[in-house]
Amino acid sequence: MSDLIKLSAAELAAKLQAGEVTSVEVTQAYLDRIAAVDDSINSYIVVTAEDALTTAAEVDRLRAEGVELHPLAGVPIAVKDVVVTDGVQTTAGSKMLEGWIPPYDATLVEKIKEAKLPILGKTNMDEFAMGSSTEHSAYGRTLNPWDIERIPGGSGGGSAAALAAFEAPLAIGTDTGGSIRQPGAVTGTVGVKPTYGSISRYGLIAMASSLDQAGPVTRTVLDSALLHELIGGHDPKDSTSLPEPQTGYVAAAEDGAKQDLSGVRIGIVKELSGEGYQDGVQARFDESIELLRGMGAEIVEVSCPSFTHALAAYYLIMPAEASSNLAKFDGMRFGLRVEPQEGPVTAERVMAATRGAGFGDEVKRRIIIGTYALSSGYYDAYYGSAQKVRTLIQRDFNAAFEQADVLVSPTAPTTAFKFGEKLDDPLAMYLNDVATIPANLAGVPGMSLPAGLSDDSMPVGFQILAPIREDARMYRIGAALEAALEQKWGGPLLSQAPELEVK
């Protein structure tokens, strides 16, 4: 394995700027790694090697000419396949969009291209971002590089696994109920769900528009801060986009690395720990709390009673919005078209045949739930009541942030489970998101970073939640904890991962 691919994005950027290595060399090293291990991991649906090398060569030429470039210029990146990319197949992990070539870029992809980061390819995911294990992809499941018999999380398992397998130094994910943070937790990587609206949703294939948020998938807190500042900012094409620039995150991460948290109040959420959490997960969380205390932080317990209803509210709001958003996939305008084998070819029958063949079981399940929740006679009882619970959750966050600067919890109640273990039990699968869902319902930012290994030698995630528009707080505290943990371990957690078998 090339030593280049083990460097963080920040370290690679420094070497590129110093002329110690070229972008072509770095990009080729990652493409070689993908060729060597991705048949075993299945992180990518599409690899765009030619485009990546073309961008890398352009970066090297411009840098040699003395042109001032973005700090991350030349550092490769992978993009979750729910993000639209001009000229490159975008499937959202579904047969419904197999072979679809978008004619435009998502806003965040435009920013990546303007900054000249070579795009390595599109990463695998649960179909239309519906799942917590990447077992629901139409293009095969992604495997966890720590143990190939276990799930890499979901829906963004492909992006997280690509980072953990050293198949990319940076990646883009999307988080509707934990789809960046939960994969980060179970693969030993860093995942950030920014404040809702801080990164444009234009060009994201929507599942639940009031919950979806793109964000960074990286190996370090500083790398997430760098990528967040690059892809964030106001976008007039997104009506929910926040007006202010997204800056200060890199400075916050650099400040946090000094490990001085004097005066910082850290709130442990009573409802997001304890009963139901795997022993090793709770143990690593408790050890991380003591490290934070040792850096001068004040630890307080806060109660958010409405969080106990977050899972139920989410699984009414999200399917309802998904049912509406996925109505566009009708076999008429783009994507898959299946005509009935017998009888007249009517619009209604084409739609039924197309959706029956194009959608997987989990997507169909959520569409049915959402359509029912929105139907006449049930709207107020289900969807309306869930929105009221959402308001109570937002109020609980507001009250908790009066007592603490950030809130913390384990990211997921367990480490990565084995394939098939929960596939036939949707409720058990949904419980993986019990700690991550409240942040999406309230729009607050959240981060997951590695907290160590559980008794089963699998990674554990530590979650940090901050108030809306205060993403810098989680970068500061996350960087401090990361530095303290790496001192304890003698290096990054991924350095303890088993070596993958290469071709």
Backbone hydrogen bonds, N-H to C=O, Kabsch-Sander energy under -0.5 kcal/mol:
donor,donor_aa,acceptor,acceptor_aa,energy
5,I,2,S,-0.7
6,K,3,D,-1.2
7,L,4,L,-1.4
12,L,8,S,-2.5
13,A,9,A,-2.7
14,A,10,A,-2.0
15,K,11,E,-2.1
16,L,12,L,-2.6
17,Q,13,A,-2.4
18,A,14,A,-1.8
19,G,15,K,-0.5
19,G,16,L,-0.9
20,E,15,K,-2.2
21,V,15,K,-0.9
26,V,22,T,-2.1
27,T,23,S,-3.1
28,Q,24,V,-2.6
29,A,25,E,-1.9
30,Y,26,V,-1.8
31,L,27,T,-2.4
32,D,28,Q,-2.6
33,R,29,A,-1.8
34,I,30,Y,-2.6
35,A,31,L,-2.3
36,A,32,D,-1.6
37,V,33,R,-2.2
38,D,34,I,-2.4
40,S,37,V,-1.5
41,I,37,V,-1.2
42,N,38,D,-2.9
45,I,122,K,-2.9
46,V,122,K,-1.5
48,T,120,L,-2.3
49,A,47,V,-0.7
52,A,48,T,-2.2
53,L,49,A,-2.5
54,T,50,E,-2.0
55,T,51,D,-2.2
56,A,52,A,-2.4
57,A,53,L,-2.4
58,E,54,T,-1.8
59,V,55,T,-2.3
60,D,56,A,-2.2
61,R,57,A,-2.1
62,L,58,E,-2.7
63,R,59,V,-2.6
64,A,60,D,-2.0
65,E,61,R,-1.4
66,G,63,R,-1.3
67,V,62,L,-2.4
73,A,70,H,-2.2
74,G,116,K,-2.6
75,V,72,L,-2.4
77,I,118,P,-2.3
78,A,170,L,-1.8
79,V,121,G,-2.3
80,K,172,I,-1.0
81,D,123,T,-1.8
83,V,80,K,-2.0
84,V,82,V,-0.5
84,V,203,G,-3.0
87,G,102,P,-2.6
88,V,85,T,-1.8
90,T,100,W,-2.0
92,A,81,D,-2.2
94,S,91,T,-1.6
95,K,358,G,-0.6
96,M,358,G,-0.8
97,L,94,S,-0.9
98,E,95,K,-1.1
100,W,97,L,-2.4
106,A,84,V,-2.3
107,T,202,Y,-1.7
110,E,106,A,-2.3
111,K,107,T,-2.0
112,I,108,L,-1.9
113,K,109,V,-2.7
114,E,110,E,-2.6
115,A,111,K,-1.9
116,K,113,K,-0.8
117,L,112,I,-1.9
120,L,77,I,-2.9
120,L,118,P,-0.7
121,G,77,I,-0.6
122,K,46,V,-2.2
123,T,79,V,-2.3
124,N,43,S,-3.4
126,D,155,S,-1.4
127,E,136,H,-1.0
128,F,92,A,-3.5
129,A,126,D,-2.6
130,M,127,E,-2.0
131,G,129,A,-0.9
138,A,93,G,-2.6
140,G,137,S,-0.9
142,T,134,T,-0.8
143,L,41,I,-2.4
144,N,147,D,-0.6
144,N,150,R,-1.8
147,D,144,N,-1.2
150,R,147,D,-2.4
151,I,417,F,-2.5
154,G,132,S,-0.5
156,G,179,S,-1.1
157,G,155,S,-0.6
158,G,124,N,-1.4
160,A,156,G,-1.8
161,A,157,G,-2.6
162,A,158,G,-2.0
163,L,159,S,-1.5
164,A,160,A,-2.3
165,A,161,A,-2.3
166,F,163,L,-1.3
167,E,162,A,-3.5
168,A,162,A,-0.8
171,A,217,V,-1.7
172,I,78,A,-1.7
173,G,215,G,-2.5
175,D,213,Q,-2.8
182,Q,178,G,-2.9
184,G,180,I,-1.5
185,A,181,R,-2.3
186,V,182,Q,-1.9
187,T,183,P,-1.0
187,T,184,G,-0.5
188,G,184,G,-0.9
189,T,184,G,-2.1
190,V,218,T,-2.6
191,G,448,S,-2.2
192,V,216,P,-2.2
193,K,446,G,-3.3
196,Y,443,G,-2.1
198,S,195,T,-2.3
204,L,201,R,-2.3
205,I,82,V,-2.7
206,A,204,L,-0.8
211,L,208,A,-2.2
212,D,208,A,-2.6
215,G,173,G,-2.3
217,V,171,A,-2.4
218,T,190,V,-2.6
224,S,220,T,-1.7
225,A,221,V,-2.1
226,L,222,L,-2.4
227,L,223,D,-2.3
228,H,224,S,-2.8
229,E,225,A,-2.2
230,L,226,L,-1.4
231,I,227,L,-2.4
232,G,228,H,-1.8
233,G,198,S,-2.4
238,D,235,D,-2.1
239,S,237,K,-0.5
241,S,238,D,-1.8
242,L,197,G,-2.9
247,T,245,P,-1.0
252,A,248,G,-1.7
253,A,249,Y,-2.3
254,E,250,V,-2.5
255,D,251,A,-2.2
256,G,252,A,-2.5
257,A,253,A,-1.7
258,K,255,D,-1.5
259,Q,256,G,-2.4
261,L,259,Q,-0.6
261,L,295,M,-2.8
263,G,296,G,-0.9
264,V,261,L,-2.1
266,I,264,V,-0.6
266,I,298,E,-3.2
267,G,265,R,-0.5
267,G,406,V,-2.9
268,I,266,I,-0.6
268,I,300,V,-3.1
269,V,267,G,-0.6
269,V,408,V,-1.8
270,K,268,I,-0.7
270,K,302,V,-2.9
272,L,269,V,-1.7
273,S,270,K,-0.8
275,E,273,S,-0.5
277,Y,274,G,-1.9
278,Q,413,P,-3.1
282,Q,278,Q,-2.4
283,A,279,D,-2.4
284,R,280,G,-2.0
285,F,281,V,-1.9
286,D,282,Q,-2.5
287,E,283,A,-2.1
288,S,284,R,-2.0
289,I,285,F,-2.1
290,E,286,D,-1.8
291,L,287,E,-1.6
292,L,288,S,-2.2
293,R,289,I,-2.4
294,G,290,E,-2.2
295,M,291,L,-0.9
295,M,292,L,-0.7
296,G,293,R,-1.7
297,A,292,L,-1.9
298,E,264,V,-3.1
299,I,297,A,-0.5
300,V,266,I,-2.7
300,V,298,E,-0.5
302,V,268,I,-2.5
307,F,304,C,-2.2
308,T,305,P,-1.4
309,H,306,S,-1.9
310,A,307,F,-1.3
313,A,309,H,-2.3
314,Y,310,A,-2.9
315,Y,311,L,-2.1
316,L,313,A,-1.5
317,I,313,A,-2.5
318,M,314,Y,-2.8
320,A,316,L,-1.5
321,E,317,I,-2.3
322,A,318,M,-2.6
323,S,319,P,-2.8
324,S,320,A,-1.5
325,N,321,E,-2.7
326,L,322,A,-2.8
327,A,324,S,-1.0
328,K,325,N,-1.0
329,F,326,L,-1.4
330,D,328,K,-1.6
336,L,96,M,-2.9
346,T,344,P,-1.2
350,V,346,T,-2.6
351,M,347,A,-2.4
352,A,348,E,-2.1
353,A,349,R,-2.3
354,T,350,V,-2.8
355,R,351,M,-2.6
356,G,352,A,-2.0
357,A,353,A,-1.9
358,G,354,T,-2.9
359,F,355,R,-1.6
364,K,360,G,-2.3
365,R,361,D,-2.4
366,R,362,E,-2.1
367,I,363,V,-2.4
368,I,364,K,-2.3
369,I,365,R,-2.1
370,G,366,R,-2.7
371,T,367,I,-2.8
372,Y,368,I,-2.2
373,A,369,I,-2.4
374,L,370,G,-1.4
375,S,371,T,-0.6
375,S,372,Y,-1.0
378,Y,375,S,-2.1
379,Y,375,S,-1.2
382,Y,378,Y,-2.4
383,Y,373,A,-0.9
384,G,379,Y,-3.3
385,S,380,D,-0.9
386,A,382,Y,-2.5
387,Q,383,Y,-1.9
388,K,384,G,-1.4
389,V,385,S,-2.0
390,R,386,A,-2.1
391,T,387,Q,-1.7
392,L,388,K,-1.8
393,I,389,V,-2.3
394,Q,390,R,-2.2
395,R,391,T,-2.0
396,D,392,L,-2.2
397,F,393,I,-2.3
398,N,394,Q,-2.2
399,A,395,R,-2.4
400,A,396,D,-2.5
401,F,397,F,-2.6
402,E,399,A,-0.8
403,Q,399,A,-0.5
403,Q,400,A,-1.3
404,A,400,A,-1.4
405,D,265,R,-2.1
406,V,265,R,-1.4
407,L,465,L,-2.7
408,V,267,G,-2.7
409,S,463,Q,-1.6
411,T,461,G,-1.9
419,F,149,E,-2.0
421,E,418,K,-2.0
425,D,422,K,-1.5
428,A,425,D,-0.5
429,M,425,D,-2.0
430,Y,426,P,-2.7
431,L,427,L,-1.4
432,N,429,M,-1.6
433,D,430,Y,-1.8
434,V,431,L,-1.6
437,I,433,D,-2.3
439,A,436,T,-0.7
440,N,436,T,-0.8
440,N,437,I,-0.7
441,L,437,I,-2.0
442,A,438,P,-1.7
443,G,439,A,-1.5
444,V,439,A,-1.0
446,G,193,K,-2.7
447,M,464,I,-2.2
448,S,191,G,-2.7
449,L,462,F,-1.9
451,A,460,V,-3.0
452,G,460,V,-0.6
454,S,458,M,-2.9
457,S,454,S,-1.9
460,V,452,G,-2.2
462,F,449,L,-2.6
463,Q,409,S,-3.2
464,I,447,M,-2.5
465,L,407,L,-3.3
466,A,445,P,-1.9
470,E,467,P,-2.2
473,R,470,E,-1.6
474,M,470,E,-0.7
474,M,471,D,-0.6
475,Y,471,D,-1.5
476,R,472,A,-2.3
477,I,473,R,-2.4
478,G,474,M,-2.4
479,A,475,Y,-2.2
480,A,476,R,-1.7
481,L,477,I,-2.4
482,E,478,G,-2.6
483,A,479,A,-2.2
484,A,480,A,-2.1
485,L,481,L,-2.8
486,E,482,E,-2.6
487,Q,483,A,-1.8
488,K,484,A,-1.7
489,W,485,L,-2.5
490,G,486,E,-1.9
491,G,486,E,-1.7
495,S,492,P,-1.4
496,Q,493,L,-2.3
497,A,494,L,-1.4
503,K,36,A,-1.4
